[in-house]
Amino acid sequence: MKTLRDVKVGEHAVIQRLHGEGALKRRIMDMGLTKGTEVYVRKVAPVELTVRGYALSVRKGDAENIEVR
């Protein structure tokens, strides 16, 4: 299983599945990170993404709960 944390800077990925429960999963979804969404990794400390046309920073711990392809 590849997670968002495994994606290198400059790569694109598509969200496959969200792991986690309750508030954590809801917070990730509220940020626009839902199944089928393409993301572009801009930097990794914290994980900085371009998603749906805007910049988003995600904690590394949260990135481990986002499965991608």
Steps between C-alpha positions, in 0.01 A plus 500: 500500500640837394400801708517872431807517722685270253443730201811698404520874436393581146282189459127472447281241673132412511331434834379141522377465858497682832593315816423616851176559684262773608638850530832418329332363188246785496776763527690344208183494289414860597838605355386367161701176516240251382515177297591563137655843559833564328766672711844644420768491771682835525715432810517253789559669834204529560353333192395790278259419218320662215146361501193630318692814401620608844799442729448274801735391780443161664677360806719196429293293744183588309671427166556141618120455512452589133550212258595601144587349163 
